[in-house]
Amino acid sequence: MRPAILNPLFASVSSLPGIGPKLVKVLTRLLGGAEPTGARVIDALFHLPTGVLDRRLRPKLIEAPFETLVMVEVTPERYIPSTGRGPFRVYCSDDTADLTLAFFAPQTTWIENALPIGQKRWVSGKIELFDGMRQMVHPDRVVDEAGLKALPLIEPIYPLTEGLYPRQIQKTAQEALARTPELTEWQDPAWLRTRNWPGFRQALADLHSPQTPEAVASGSSARERLAYDELLASQLALAMVRANNKALPGLAIAGTGVIAARIEAALPFSLTASQVHALADIRADMTAPTRMLRLLQGDVGSGKTVVALLAMATVVEGGRQAALMAPTEILARQHLATIQPLADAAGLRIGIITGRDKPKERTRMQEALRNGEIDIVVGTHALFQDDVEFRDLGLAIVDEQHRFGVHQRLALSRKNAAIDVLVMTATPIPRSLVLTYFGDMDSSALREKPAGRKPVDTRLVSLERLGEVVSGLGRLLQTGARAYWVCPLIAESETLDVAAAEDRYNHLASLFGNKVGLLHGQMKGAEKDAVMARFIAGDLRVLVSTTVIEVGVNVPEATVMVVEHAERFGLAQLHQLRGRIGRGSDKSTCLLLYKGPLGEVAKKRLEIMRETEDGFRIAEEDLKLRGEGDVLGTRQSGMPGFKVADLEVHRHLLPAANDDARLVLSRDPQLTSPRGEALRALLYLFERDEAVRLLRSG
C-alpha cells in the first residue's frame, strides 16, 4: 500500500553510508525503531535540530566576549601535559592576546596533530576567565584555513545519546535528506503562498542545513510547514476513522423513557443543563442507524455517572444490554455503589465482573449476562475478555480511559460490531487536544456542578507549619469531620525528600489512634476495599493515601483534603484530588502543603489551584506548563505522538488542518485524485497509514 517512492525512507539507517551495526544500535536508542531493522532513514530525517552553533563571530582575542561562541585564529606556542587529574593545556596567542586551550582525558596524539606548534589554526568555543587567563575548554572545532572554508557558519545542534557524536548525527541527517525524493505537493498552492512556506523537501533542507539561527526556531516557515503537514496527516486520519465509523452499520436504539423517568424521579437533584444537553446528544446518536462513538467530558463532580446510567437505561428500554468499564477495581465498585440504589428504584438488573471474582461467582455472572438476566454490568477490563459473552450488548461505556487511543478505536471499527461506545473522562481535556486526539469522536462536556455544591476553600501552606496543620486536623476530628491525607510515595525514599504514606500514617495514628487508615496501590484488593468501607462508614476519620484515591472515590462526608508535597503533583492530579471533597452540603477545605523554595512551574501550578476550581481552565493551564504528551499520557499510552508539531506553539494551525481534512474527504472520500494520492504519501510519512487501510477495507 505504501507508495514505492517512499521505500528508501523506510529502510534501515544501516543502508546509509558509514553506518555499521554498532552505530545502528546507538541510533536506534536515540531515534527509536523496532526489530529487525531498528532505526529507519525516516527517523533520522525527522530528528530535527533544536538549536544551532553560530560561528559568524570571529573577533581578535582581545575583543572576544566571554561565555559566547566565537571562532578565533590562534598560533599554538607550547604544550603543557596534564598532571594528575589536570587537563592537557595548549598555550596559544594571536597578535592581541593569549589563550589557553584545555583538554580533559586528552588524546595527546590528536591534539599535537590538530594543533602543531607555530602553525595557525582556527578554534571554536566559548572563552572564559580562569586564574586571570583566557581559557577555552575542549574547542568544538579545530581547523586549518582549508577546513575553515568548508565549515558551515551555522551548524545545527541535535539531541544526542551516549556514544553518539554531534558530527555523526549531522552526517546521518544529511544522508537521510539526500534519500528524500521530491514528492508531489499535497498542500494547496495558494495556502503555501499565503503562509510563505517552502515545499516539503525544501523545509527539511532548511532545518538540517540552516542558514540563520532563526531557521530552526519553532515558528520558522520551515518548521511551521512540516508541523502543518503532520497536523493535516493526523486530522485526515481521524476524519477517515470517523467516516468509516459512520459508514458501519449499527442498530438504532429507541428507548421508551420509562426506566429513565424512574431514575430521574429517584435523584435527589435536578439534572443540570449540561447533563440534559449531553443526554440529548447521546440519545440522538443511539437512535441513528450508525454506531455512536462519543467522548463525554465532565469536570470533577459534574455528574457523568448519572448521565451514563440514564444512557444505559435508554439501551435497556430498547431491549439490549449495557456495560460500564472502569480502569480500577476501586472505581468499578464505586460506580456500582453509586448506581445500585438508582438501578434498584428503576427495576434495572445490575451486576459486576472484576479480575478478583471467585470462579463460582464469575461463572454465575457470565451465565446471567449470556442469558440476558442482567441489564447492566459494571467492571474492569475483565469485562472485555473473550470468555465474557453478552446476550445483546448495545452500549459500552469506557470510564477514565482517555488513553483509549485511535489505534484501539480503529480495532473496534474493524470488528464491525453494532455497539455504541461512550468514552468518559473526569479529567477535562483542552480543546486543542480534543481536536488532536479525539477528532474522530463526537464530544459533549459537562461544565456545571449539581446544585448545592459549595466551593472548596483551597489554601497553600508551607510544610514548616506541619504541626499547626496536624493540630487543626485534631480539632476538626472532634467535630466528626472526615479527612484525606495524600502523600506522593508509599514508603521512604532515599532519593526524594518527601513524606511517605506509611510514615505519615504511623505519625497520625500515634496521635489519633485507630481512627486513621492507610490506602495505597500495593495493597491487595480485599484490603483496599475493607479500608474504604471503614472510611465510608465513618469508622475511620482520616484516610492516609497515595493517589489511588485520585479518581472516582465518593465520600460526601469527607470535607478535608491535605496534599503533602503538593509541589510534586501535576495540576490535573491536584484538581482530581481536591474533587474528592466538596461533595456534600458542608464546607470543605483543601490544604496544599509545599516545601519551599518553589520553582517557577510549581509556584504557578499551586497559584492556579488556589485561584480556580474550573477544571477546563486548569486543563488549559496544565497544557501550557507540561505539554500535550504529559497531559494526556501519550508518552506512555501508545497514542500517537508528534514528530514535528508542538501543540503549544502550533495549535493555531489545528483548525485549518481540521477544516482541510474534512474538505478533502468530502470531495475525494477514497483519495483517488492527484492530490488524494499525494495525501496518501503524507499519511505514510507521518505514520498515520492505519487510516489508509480503512479505505481498502471500505
C-alpha positions in Angstrom: 0.0 0.0 0.0 2.9 2.4 0.6 3.9 4.4 -2.4 7.1 2.9 -3.8 8.8 6.3 -4.0 8.9 6.3 -0.2 10.5 2.9 0.3 14.1 4.3 0.6 12.9 6.3 3.6 11.6 3.3 5.4 14.8 1.3 5.0 17.1 0.8 8.0 19.6 3.5 8.8 22.2 0.8 8.1 21.5 1.4 4.4 23.1 4.8 4.7 26.9 5.2 4.1 29.2 4.7 7.1 26.6 3.3 9.5 27.6 -0.1 10.8 25.9 -2.4 13.4 27.3 -0.6 16.4 26.1 2.8 15.2 22.7 1.3 14.3 22.2 0.3 17.9 23.1 3.8 19.2 20.9 5.5 16.6 18.0 3.1 17.5 18.4 4.1 21.1 18.1 7.7 20.1 15.6 7.6 17.3 13.5 4.6 18.2 12.7 1.7 15.9 11.7 -1.9 16.1 13.4 -5.2 15.2 14.7 -6.3 12.9 15.8 -3.1 11.2 16.0 -0.7 14.2 16.0 3.0 13.4 15.0 3.9 9.8 16.1 6.6 7.4 12.8 8.5 8.0 13.5 8.5 11.8 16.8 10.3 11.1 15.1 12.7 8.7 12.5 13.8 11.3 15.1 14.1 14.0 15.3 17.8 13.7 17.8 20.3 15.2 16.9 22.0 18.4 19.4 24.9 18.0 22.5 26.0 16.2 26.1 26.8 16.7 26.6 30.3 15.2 30.2 30.7 14.1 29.8 34.0 12.4 31.5 35.9 15.2 35.3 35.9 14.5 37.0 38.5 16.7 40.6 39.1 17.7 41.3 37.6 21.2 41.4 41.0 22.9 37.9 41.7 21.6 36.3 38.3 22.1 33.4 38.3 24.6 33.3 35.8 27.4 30.8 32.9 27.5 29.8 33.4 23.9 30.6 31.1 21.0 33.4 32.6 18.9 35.8 31.4 16.2 39.3 32.7 16.7 42.6 32.3 14.8 45.5 31.4 17.1 49.0 30.1 16.9 49.9 27.2 19.3 53.1 28.0 21.2 53.7 25.2 23.6 52.1 22.1 25.2 51.7 21.6 29.0 51.0 17.9 29.6 48.4 17.0 32.3 49.5 16.2 35.8 47.2 14.1 37.9 43.6 14.9 37.0 44.5 18.2 35.5 43.9 19.0 31.8 46.4 18.9 28.9 47.0 22.5 28.0 48.0 24.2 24.8 49.2 27.8 25.1 48.2 29.9 22.1 48.1 33.5 21.0 47.2 36.0 18.3 48.7 39.4 17.8 46.5 40.9 20.5 46.3 38.4 23.5 46.9 34.9 24.8 44.6 31.9 25.1 44.9 28.5 26.8 43.1 25.5 25.3 42.3 22.9 27.9 41.6 19.2 27.2 40.5 16.7 29.9 41.1 13.0 29.3 43.1 14.0 26.2 44.1 12.1 23.2 47.6 13.6 23.1 48.5 12.5 19.6 45.3 14.0 18.2 46.0 17.3 19.9 49.5 17.5 18.6 48.4 16.7 15.1 45.5 19.2 15.2 47.4 22.0 16.9 51.0 21.8 15.6 53.4 24.3 17.3 53.9 27.5 15.3 51.1 26.9 12.7 47.9 29.0 12.7 44.6 27.2 13.5 41.0 28.3 13.9 39.4 27.1 17.1 35.7 27.4 18.0 34.2 27.5 21.5 33.5 29.7 24.5 36.2 31.7 26.2 36.2 32.0 30.0 38.5 33.5 32.6 40.5 31.0 34.7 43.1 32.3 37.1 43.0 35.6 35.3 43.8 33.9 32.0 41.6 33.4 28.9 40.7 29.8 28.6 38.7 27.6 26.2 37.8 24.1 27.3 37.5 21.5 24.6 37.1 23.5 21.5 34.2 22.0 19.4 36.2 22.6 16.2 39.9 22.9 15.4 40.6 23.5 11.6 43.2 25.0 9.3 42.4 27.6 6.7 41.1 25.0 4.2 38.9 23.4 6.9 37.6 26.9 7.8 36.3 27.3 4.2 34.4 24.0 4.4 33.0 24.7 7.9 29.4 25.9 7.9 28.9 29.3 9.6 25.6 28.0 11.1 25.8 24.4 12.3 22.7 22.5 13.6 22.6 21.1 17.1 20.7 17.8 17.5 19.6 15.9 20.6 22.2 13.2 21.3 22.6 10.0 23.3 25.5 8.3 25.0 28.0 7.0 22.4 27.0 9.4 19.6 29.0 12.4 18.5 27.4 15.5 17.0 29.1 15.1 13.6 27.7 11.5 13.4 24.1 12.6 13.7 24.7 15.6 11.4 26.1 13.3 8.7 23.3 10.8 9.2 20.7 13.6 8.8 22.4 14.8 5.7 22.4 11.3 4.2 18.7 10.9 5.1 18.0 14.2 3.4 19.8 13.0 0.3 17.5 9.9 0.2 14.4 12.1 0.3 12.7 12.3 -3.1 10.8 15.3 -4.5 7.2 14.5 -3.8 4.0 15.7 -5.5 2.8 18.7 -3.5 -0.2 17.8 -1.2 -0.8 21.3 0.1 -2.9 23.9 -1.7 -0.5 26.2 -3.6 -2.5 29.3 -2.6 -2.2 28.3 1.1 1.6 27.8 0.8 1.9 31.3 -0.8 -0.3 32.9 1.9 1.9 31.4 4.6 5.2 31.9 2.7 6.0 28.2 3.3 8.6 26.2 1.3 7.9 22.8 -0.2 8.2 19.6 1.9 11.8 18.6 0.9 13.0 22.2 1.0 11.6 22.6 4.5 13.6 19.6 5.7 16.7 21.0 3.9 16.2 24.4 5.6 16.2 22.8 9.0 19.1 20.3 8.5 21.2 22.9 6.8 20.2 26.2 8.4 21.5 29.5 7.0 20.4 31.5 10.1 19.8 30.7 13.7 16.1 31.6 13.2 15.7 28.9 10.6 15.4 26.1 13.2 13.1 28.0 15.6 9.6 26.6 16.3 8.0 29.5 14.5 10.2 29.3 11.4 8.5 28.9 8.0 10.2 25.5 7.5 9.1 24.1 10.9 5.6 25.5 10.6 5.3 23.9 7.1 6.3 20.5 8.5 4.1 20.9 11.6 1.1 21.7 9.5 1.9 18.6 7.3 1.8 16.5 10.5 -1.3 18.1 11.9 -3.0 17.6 8.5 -2.0 13.9 8.4 -3.4 13.5 11.9 -6.7 15.2 11.2 -7.1 13.4 7.9 -6.5 10.0 9.6 -9.1 10.9 12.3 -11.6 12.1 9.7 -11.2 8.8 7.8 -11.7 6.8 11.0 -14.8 9.0 11.7 -16.1 8.5 8.1 -15.5 4.7 8.4 -17.3 4.6 11.8 -20.3 6.5 10.4 -20.4 4.1 7.4 -20.5 1.0 9.7 -24.0 -0.5 10.2 -25.3 0.0 13.7 -28.6 -0.8 15.4 -30.9 2.1 16.2 -31.9 2.1 19.8 -35.0 4.0 20.8 -35.9 4.0 24.4 -39.4 4.4 25.8 -38.2 6.8 28.6 -40.0 4.8 31.3 -36.9 3.5 33.1 -35.0 6.8 32.7 -38.0 8.6 34.2 -37.9 6.4 37.3 -34.2 7.1 37.7 -34.7 10.9 37.4 -37.5 10.7 40.0 -35.2 8.9 42.4 -32.4 11.6 42.0 -32.0 14.0 45.0 -31.4 16.8 42.5 -32.5 18.0 39.1 -30.3 17.4 36.0 -28.1 20.4 35.1 -28.4 22.0 31.7 -25.2 20.3 30.5 -26.4 16.9 31.6 -29.7 17.4 29.7 -27.8 18.5 26.6 -25.3 15.6 26.8 -28.1 13.1 27.2 -29.9 14.5 24.2 -26.7 14.2 22.1 -26.2 10.6 23.3 -29.8 9.5 22.6 -29.7 11.1 19.2 -26.6 9.1 18.4 -28.2 5.9 19.7 -31.3 6.3 17.6 -29.2 6.8 14.4 -28.6 3.7 12.3 -24.8 4.1 12.7 -22.5 3.4 15.6 -22.0 6.0 18.3 -18.5 7.0 19.2 -18.7 9.9 21.7 -16.4 11.5 24.2 -18.1 12.7 27.4 -16.0 15.1 29.4 -17.1 16.2 32.9 -15.4 18.3 35.5 -15.0 16.8 38.9 -18.4 16.3 40.5 -20.3 17.3 37.3 -22.4 14.1 37.3 -21.0 11.9 34.5 -22.1 8.7 36.2 -25.8 9.8 36.2 -25.6 10.6 32.5 -24.0 7.2 31.9 -26.8 5.5 33.9 -29.5 7.3 32.0 -27.9 6.4 28.7 -27.7 2.8 29.8 -31.3 2.9 30.8 -32.2 4.0 27.3 -30.4 1.0 25.9 -32.2 -1.4 28.3 -35.5 0.2 27.3 -34.7 -0.7 23.8 -34.2 -4.4 24.8 -30.4 -4.5 24.9 -27.6 -4.6 27.5 -25.0 -2.1 28.6 -21.5 -2.3 30.1 -19.6 0.2 32.1 -15.8 -0.4 32.3 -13.6 1.4 34.8 -9.8 1.3 34.9 -9.5 0.1 38.5 -11.5 -2.2 40.8 -12.0 0.6 43.4 -13.6 2.8 40.7 -15.7 -0.1 39.4 -17.1 -0.8 42.8 -17.6 2.9 43.5 -19.7 3.1 40.3 -21.7 0.1 41.4 -22.3 1.7 44.8 -23.4 4.9 43.2 -25.8 3.5 40.6 -27.1 0.4 42.5 -29.8 2.4 44.6 -31.0 4.2 41.4 -31.0 1.0 39.4 -33.0 -0.8 42.1 -35.5 2.1 42.1 -35.9 1.8 38.4 -36.1 -2.0 38.3 -32.8 -2.5 36.5 -30.9 -5.7 37.0 -27.2 -4.9 37.6 -24.0 -6.9 38.2 -20.3 -6.6 38.5 -17.3 -8.5 37.0 -13.7 -7.9 38.0 -10.5 -9.8 38.0 -10.9 -10.8 41.6 -14.2 -12.6 41.3 -14.3 -16.1 42.7 -14.7 -18.8 39.9 -18.2 -19.8 41.1 -19.4 -16.2 41.2 -17.8 -15.3 37.9 -19.4 -18.3 36.2 -22.8 -17.3 37.6 -22.4 -13.7 36.3 -21.3 -14.9 32.9 -24.3 -17.2 32.5 -26.6 -14.4 33.6 -25.1 -12.0 31.1 -25.3 -14.6 28.3 -28.9 -15.3 29.1 -29.9 -11.7 29.3 -30.7 -11.9 33.1 -28.5 -8.8 33.7 -29.3 -5.4 32.1 -26.2 -3.5 33.2 -22.8 -4.9 34.1 -20.0 -2.8 35.7 -16.4 -4.0 35.8 -12.8 -3.6 34.9 -11.1 -4.6 31.7 -12.1 -8.1 32.6 -15.4 -7.3 31.0 -13.9 -7.5 27.5 -12.1 -10.7 27.9 -13.1 -13.5 25.4 -14.9 -15.6 28.0 -17.4 -12.8 28.8 -20.3 -13.0 26.4 -23.5 -10.8 26.3 -26.9 -11.8 25.0 -27.1 -8.4 23.2 -24.6 -5.7 24.2 -25.8 -2.3 22.8 -23.7 0.2 24.7 -20.1 0.0 26.0 -19.1 2.9 28.3 -15.4 3.2 29.0 -14.6 5.4 32.0 -11.4 7.3 32.8 -9.8 5.9 29.7 -8.7 8.9 27.7 -5.8 6.7 26.8 -8.3 4.7 24.7 -6.3 5.7 21.7 -7.0 5.9 18.0 -5.5 2.5 17.3 -7.9 0.9 19.8 -10.8 2.7 18.2 -9.6 1.5 14.8 -9.6 -2.0 16.1 -13.1 -1.6 17.4 -14.2 -0.3 14.0 -12.7 -3.3 12.2 -14.8 -5.7 14.3 -17.8 -4.2 12.7 -19.7 -4.7 15.9 -23.0 -2.8 16.1 -22.1 -1.5 19.6 -22.4 2.2 20.6 -19.3 3.4 22.5 -19.2 6.3 25.0 -15.8 7.2 26.4 -15.9 9.2 29.6 -13.1 11.2 31.3 -13.2 13.2 34.6 -10.0 15.0 33.5 -11.1 17.8 31.3 -9.2 17.9 28.1 -8.1 21.1 26.4 -10.0 22.0 23.2 -6.9 21.6 21.1 -6.2 18.1 22.4 -9.8 17.1 21.9 -9.4 18.1 18.2 -6.0 16.4 18.0 -6.6 13.1 19.6 -10.4 12.7 19.5 -11.2 14.3 16.2 -12.9 11.0 15.1 -15.3 11.3 18.1 -18.3 13.5 18.8 -17.8 15.4 22.0 -20.0 16.5 24.9 -18.9 18.4 28.0 -20.5 18.8 31.5 -19.4 22.1 32.9 -21.8 22.8 35.8 -21.7 21.1 39.2 -25.0 19.9 40.7 -26.9 22.5 42.7 -25.9 22.7 46.4 -22.2 22.1 45.9 -20.2 24.6 47.8 -16.8 26.0 46.7 -13.8 24.3 48.2 -11.6 26.7 50.3 -8.1 26.0 48.9 -5.0 27.2 50.8 -1.3 26.9 50.3 0.6 26.1 53.5 4.3 25.7 54.0 5.5 22.3 55.4 7.2 24.3 58.1 3.7 24.7 59.6 3.0 20.9 59.6 2.5 20.9 63.3 -0.2 23.5 63.1 -2.0 21.6 60.3 -2.0 18.4 62.4 -3.3 20.2 65.4 -6.1 21.8 63.4 -6.9 18.3 62.0 -7.2 17.0 65.5 -9.7 19.8 66.4 -11.8 19.0 63.2 -11.9 15.3 64.0 -13.5 16.1 67.4 -16.5 17.6 65.4 -16.9 14.3 63.5 -15.2 15.5 60.3 -13.5 13.1 57.9 -10.3 13.9 56.0 -8.0 12.6 53.3 -4.2 13.0 53.7 -2.4 12.3 50.4 1.3 11.6 50.1 3.3 11.1 46.9 5.1 7.9 47.9 4.2 4.7 49.6 7.5 4.1 51.6 10.5 6.2 52.4 12.7 7.1 49.5 16.5 7.6 49.7 16.4 9.9 46.7 13.4 12.1 47.2 12.9 14.2 50.4 9.2 13.6 50.5 6.9 12.2 53.1 5.9 8.6 52.7 2.3 7.5 53.2 3.3 4.7 55.6 5.4 7.2 57.7 2.6 9.8 57.8 0.1 7.0 58.7 2.3 5.9 61.6 2.7 9.5 62.8 -1.1 10.4 62.6 -2.1 7.0 64.1 0.2 7.7 67.1 -1.8 10.9 67.7 -5.4 9.8 66.7 -5.3 6.1 67.2 -7.4 3.6 65.3 -9.4 6.4 63.6 -6.6 6.6 61.0 -6.4 4.2 58.0 -3.9 3.6 55.2 -4.6 3.0 51.5 -2.2 2.6 48.6 -1.9 0.7 45.3 0.4 -2.1 46.5 -2.2 -3.4 49.0 -4.3 -6.4 48.0 -7.8 -5.6 46.6 -9.6 -7.0 49.6 -7.5 -4.9 51.9 -8.3 -1.7 49.9 -12.0 -2.5 49.8 -12.0 -3.1 53.6 -10.2 0.2 54.3 -12.5 2.2 52.0 -15.6 0.6 53.6 -14.5 1.6 57.1 -13.8 5.2 55.9 -17.2 5.4 54.2 -18.9 4.1 57.3 -17.1 6.6 59.5 -15.1 4.0 61.5 -12.0 5.7 60.1 -11.9 9.5 60.2 -8.5 10.1 58.4 -7.5 8.2 55.3 -3.8 8.4 54.5 -3.4 7.5 50.9 -1.4 7.8 47.7 -3.0 9.0 44.5 -5.0 5.7 44.4 -8.0 7.9 45.5 -7.4 10.4 42.7 -10.4 9.4 40.6 -13.9 8.1 41.4 -13.9 7.8 45.2 -17.1 9.4 46.5 -17.5 10.0 50.2 -19.8 13.1 50.7 -19.0 13.3 54.4 -15.3 13.9 53.7 -14.6 17.7 54.0 -10.8 18.0 54.3 -8.1 17.2 51.8 -4.5 17.5 52.8 -2.0 17.0 50.0 1.6 16.7 51.3 4.4 17.9 49.0 1.8 19.3 46.6 4.6 20.8 44.5 5.4 17.2 43.4 1.9 16.7 41.8 0.6 17.8 38.4 -2.3 20.2 38.0 -4.7 17.5 36.8 -3.8 15.3 39.8 -4.3 18.1 42.3 -7.6 19.0 40.7 -8.8 15.4 40.9 -7.7 15.0 44.5 -9.4 18.2 45.5 -12.5 16.8 43.8 -12.8 14.1 46.4 -14.2 16.7 48.8 -16.9 19.3 48.4 -19.4 16.5 47.5 -21.8 17.2 50.4 -23.5 20.2 51.8 -20.8 21.0 54.4 -18.0 23.5 53.9 -14.8 21.8 52.6 -11.1 22.8 52.8 -8.1 21.7 50.7 -4.7 22.3 52.2 -1.8 22.1 49.7 1.4 21.6 51.8 4.5 22.5 49.9 8.2 22.6 50.6 10.0 25.8 49.7 11.6 27.3 47.9 9.3 26.7 45.0 10.4 26.7 41.3 8.6 28.8 38.9 6.4 26.0 37.4 5.5 24.6 40.8 4.6 28.0 42.1 2.4 28.7 39.1 0.7 25.4 39.5 -0.2 25.9 43.1 -1.4 29.5 42.5 -3.7 28.3 39.7 -5.2 25.7 42.2 -5.8 28.5 44.7 -7.4 30.8 42.1 -9.9 28.5 40.4 -11.9 25.2 40.6 -12.8 25.3 36.8 -11.3 22.1 35.5 -11.4 23.2 31.9 -9.3 26.3 32.7 -7.0 24.1 34.8 -6.6 21.7 31.8 -5.6 24.6 29.5 -3.0 25.8 32.1 -1.7 22.3 32.6 -1.2 22.1 28.8 0.9 25.3 28.9 3.0 24.0 31.8 3.5 20.4 30.7 2.8 19.8 27.1 0.3 17.6 25.4 2.2 14.3 25.8 2.2 14.5 29.6 -1.3 15.9 29.9 -2.9 13.0 28.1 -0.3 10.4 28.9 0.5 9.9 25.3 4.1 9.2 26.0 3.2 6.0 27.9 -0.1 5.1 26.3 0.7 4.3 22.7 -1.5 7.1 21.5 0.2 8.8 18.5 2.7 11.5 19.4 4.1 14.1 17.1 7.5 14.2 15.4 7.5 17.9 14.5 4.3 19.6 15.7 4.3 21.2 19.2 0.7 22.0 20.2 1.8 24.7 22.5 3.4 26.5 19.5 1.4 25.2 16.6 -2.1 24.8 17.9 -3.2 27.9 15.9 -2.7 25.7 12.8 -5.1 22.9 14.0 -8.4 24.4 13.0 -7.2 24.9 9.4 -5.8 21.4 9.3 -9.1 20.1 10.6 -11.1 22.0 8.0 -8.8 21.0 5.2 -9.0 17.3 6.1 -12.8 17.4 6.2 -12.9 19.3 2.9 -10.6 16.8 1.2 -12.7 13.8 2.3 -16.0 15.5 1.3 -14.6 15.9 -2.3 -12.5 12.8 -2.5 -13.5 10.1 0.0 -11.2 7.4 -1.4 -8.2 9.8 -2.0 -8.0 8.8 -5.7 -7.5 12.3 -7.2 -3.9 13.6 -7.8 -4.0 15.5 -4.5 -5.5 12.5 -2.8 -2.7 10.2 -4.0 -0.2 12.8 -2.6 -2.0 12.9 0.7 -1.8 9.1 0.9 2.0 9.6 0.8 1.7 12.2 3.6 -0.2 9.7 5.8 2.7 7.2 5.4 5.4 9.8 6.1 3.8 10.7 9.4 2.8 7.1 10.2 -1.0 7.6 10.1 -1.2 4.9 7.4 -3.6 2.8 9.5 -6.2 5.1 8.1 -5.2 4.1 4.5 -6.1 0.5 5.3 -9.6 1.7 6.2 -10.0 2.8 2.6 -9.0 -0.6 1.3 -11.4 -2.4 3.8 -14.1 0.1 2.9 
